[in-house]
Amino acid sequence: MKLTRIFIITLLVTVIGFESQAQEKLTGQQIIENVYYRETGNDATSDLTMTLINSRGSERVREIKQFSKDYGKEEKSIMFFLSPADVRNTSFMNWSYDEAGRDDDQWIYLPALKK
């Protein structure tokens, strides 16, 4: 009985493996397009890491928290710099519009200047 179960499970795994190989394989371009055009929802929260590299190869790393919301014809997002200390609490807000010829509205808050 136990040997029969093992045989059936092995047979099922083999059939599933052959079936998955028979499916059409996606090209790299198709994968990129599927990711780019996927449905993303109306809002998002992101934890970002920005690495700045100068011409000598030294790096500076910034940690950022981003919130965004899609309102249909406009999308609003705000980013808060969390670290390092010299940019902490700096924030950047962007409102993007679908209207042709209308530029994005952008604001930056610099805590050192309190503006």
Buried (B, 14 or more C-beta within 10 A) or exposed (E): EEEEEEEEEEEEEEEEEEEEEEEEEEEEEEEEEEEEEEEEEEEEEEEEEEEEEEEEEEEEEBBBBBBBEBEEEBBBBBBBBBEEEEBEEBBBBBBBEEEEEEEEEEEEBEEEEEE
